Amino acid sequence: MTKRNTSLRSRLPHGDSGRAVIEFLGIGVGIMVPLLYIGMVFFTIERHNFAIAAAAREAGRAYAQASDEKTGKARAERAVQLALEDHGLAEVNHRLAYGPPNTNCSANMQEGAATIEPGARFAICVIITMDYPAVPGFIERAHNVATAKYIVHIGTTQERPGA
């Protein structure tokens, strides 16, 4: 039996050493690269969502403290810019929109419903278009809209300067 095993071994090619390393590396890279990409996309989406949630909240707070609508809108816009800059998204195109509290903050939302009258309630929406890593913009841009909403409630006992 030993003689037979040796004769079989003599017929096999001797260049088999090292193949396991190549297969291990090939499969490892083939699995790790897609997993790393999926992780990058996930964290990019989360980064954008956290940034616009903070931007909407800060815009609502800035608007609620303003003395008039014009100042409120200017402060809200600046608050959104600062919040996006804080999250490293200063270059992201964004849109600030106002609507009734039950709005769904769609991408084609119209301006309106923002007032500083005591007791007023309205939604401030921050709408951005996200770019995924390593995907050309013309392929994905129309479908990657993220929105965040903050409901602003103007206090009924709040004193306004100049009122």
C-alpha positions in Angstrom: 0.0 0.0 0.0 2.8 2.3 0.7 4.3 1.6 -2.7 1.0 2.4 -4.4 0.7 5.8 -2.5 4.2 6.7 -3.6 3.4 5.9 -7.2 0.3 8.1 -7.1 2.3 11.0 -5.6 4.9 10.6 -8.3 2.2 11.1 -11.0 0.9 14.4 -9.4 2.4 17.7 -10.5 5.0 19.0 -8.0 4.1 22.7 -8.5 1.1 22.6 -6.1 2.8 24.5 -3.3 1.6 28.0 -2.6 -1.8 27.8 -4.2 -3.7 28.0 -0.9 -2.1 31.3 -0.2 -3.3 32.7 -3.6 -6.8 31.3 -3.2 -7.0 32.7 0.4 -5.9 36.1 -0.7 -8.2 36.1 -3.7 -11.2 35.1 -1.7 -10.3 37.5 1.1 -10.0 40.4 -1.2 -13.1 39.4 -3.1 -15.1 39.4 0.1 -13.5 42.4 1.9 -13.6 44.9 -0.9 -17.4 44.8 -1.3 -17.9 44.7 2.5 -15.7 47.8 2.9 -17.6 49.6 0.2 -21.0 48.7 1.8 -19.6 50.1 5.1 -18.5 53.3 3.4 -21.9 53.8 1.8 -23.7 53.1 5.1 -21.6 55.5 7.1 -21.9 58.2 4.4 -25.7 57.9 4.5 -25.6 58.1 8.3 -23.3 61.1 8.3 -25.6 63.0 6.0 -28.7 62.0 8.0 -27.1 63.2 11.3 -26.0 66.4 9.7 -29.4 67.3 8.3 -31.2 66.4 11.5 -28.9 68.7 13.4 -29.3 71.4 10.7 -33.1 71.3 10.8 -33.1 71.5 14.6 -30.7 74.4 14.7 -32.6 76.2 12.0 -35.8 75.8 13.9 -34.3 77.2 17.1 -32.7 80.1 15.3 -35.9 81.0 13.5 -37.9 80.8 16.7 -35.7 83.4 18.4 -35.9 86.0 15.6 -37.7 89.2 15.9 -39.3 89.0 12.4 -39.7 86.6 9.5 -36.9 88.0 7.4 -34.4 87.8 10.2 -35.7 84.3 11.1 -35.1 83.0 7.6 -31.6 84.5 7.4 -30.7 83.0 10.8 -32.2 79.7 9.9 -30.2 79.6 6.6 -27.0 80.5 8.5 -27.7 77.8 11.2 -28.1 75.2 8.4 -24.8 76.2 6.8 -23.0 76.0 10.2 -24.5 72.6 11.1 -23.5 71.2 7.7 -20.0 72.6 8.0 -19.7 71.1 11.5 -20.3 67.7 10.0 -17.9 68.2 7.1 -20.7 68.8 4.5 -20.1 72.4 3.7 -20.1 71.7 -0.1 -23.4 69.8 -0.1 -26.2 71.6 -1.9 -29.1 72.1 0.5 -32.6 73.6 0.4 -34.5 75.0 3.4 -38.3 74.9 3.2 -41.1 75.7 5.5 -44.5 74.1 5.7 -47.4 73.0 7.9 -46.4 70.6 10.8 -47.8 67.6 9.1 -45.8 68.0 5.9 -43.7 65.1 4.5 -40.8 67.4 3.4 -40.8 66.2 -0.2 -38.1 67.5 -2.6 -40.7 69.6 -4.4 -42.0 71.3 -1.3 -43.1 74.9 -1.6 -42.3 77.8 0.7 -44.9 78.8 3.2 -46.4 78.6 6.7 -43.4 80.2 8.5 -44.4 83.0 10.9 -43.3 84.3 14.3 -46.8 84.9 15.6 -47.3 83.7 19.2 -48.6 80.1 19.2 -47.6 79.4 15.6 -46.5 75.9 14.6 -44.8 74.9 11.4 -42.1 72.6 10.0 -38.7 73.5 8.9 -37.3 71.0 6.4 -33.7 70.6 5.3 -33.4 68.8 1.9 -30.1 67.7 0.5 -28.9 65.5 -2.4 -26.4 62.8 -1.3 -23.5 61.5 -3.3 -22.4 57.9 -2.7 -18.7 57.2 -2.8 -17.3 55.9 -6.1 -20.6 56.3 -8.0 -20.8 58.9 -10.8 -23.3 61.7 -10.1 -25.3 61.3 -13.3 -26.2 57.7 -12.3 -27.5 58.4 -8.8 -28.2 62.0 -8.2 -32.0 62.0 -8.8 -32.7 59.3 -6.3 -30.6 60.2 -3.3 -32.6 62.9 -1.6 -32.5 63.1 2.2 -34.8 65.2 4.3 -35.0 66.2 7.9 -37.9 68.0 9.6 -38.1 70.0 12.8 -41.4 71.3 14.2 -41.1 74.9 15.4 -43.5 76.1 18.1 -43.4 79.8 18.7 -44.1 80.5 22.4 -47.3 82.3 23.4 -45.6 84.2 26.2 -42.4 85.1 24.4 -41.5 88.7 24.4 -40.4 90.1 21.0 -37.9 93.0 20.7 -39.6 96.0 19.1 -43.1 94.6 19.6 
